[in-house]
Amino acid sequence: MPAAVRMSRQQWREHYTRVCAEDFLPRVGALPGRWVVSVYRLPSGGERQFVTAVAVDWPPKSAGSRKRDGSSGRAGAST
């Protein structure tokens, strides 16, 4: 069994965002291309807070072309 890949919090957020986007895009019939997916947090009674943004190529390239952490690149993500 391969050793677990350690990710920083930001890497995990980007990875999770990408996985969610790759689940969502086919369900809505998204056109092929590069999508920028942004995630915001909306605390109860507060203003929305930016969490992260990632670039997602749709449809995704073959799994073999991905980096070890499962990402295919990133776009201007910040915390």
Secondary structure, DSSP 8 states (H G I E B T S, - for coil): --------HHHHHHHHHHHHHHHHHHHTT--SEEEEEEEEE--TTS--EEEEEEEEEES---GGGS-TTS-----S---
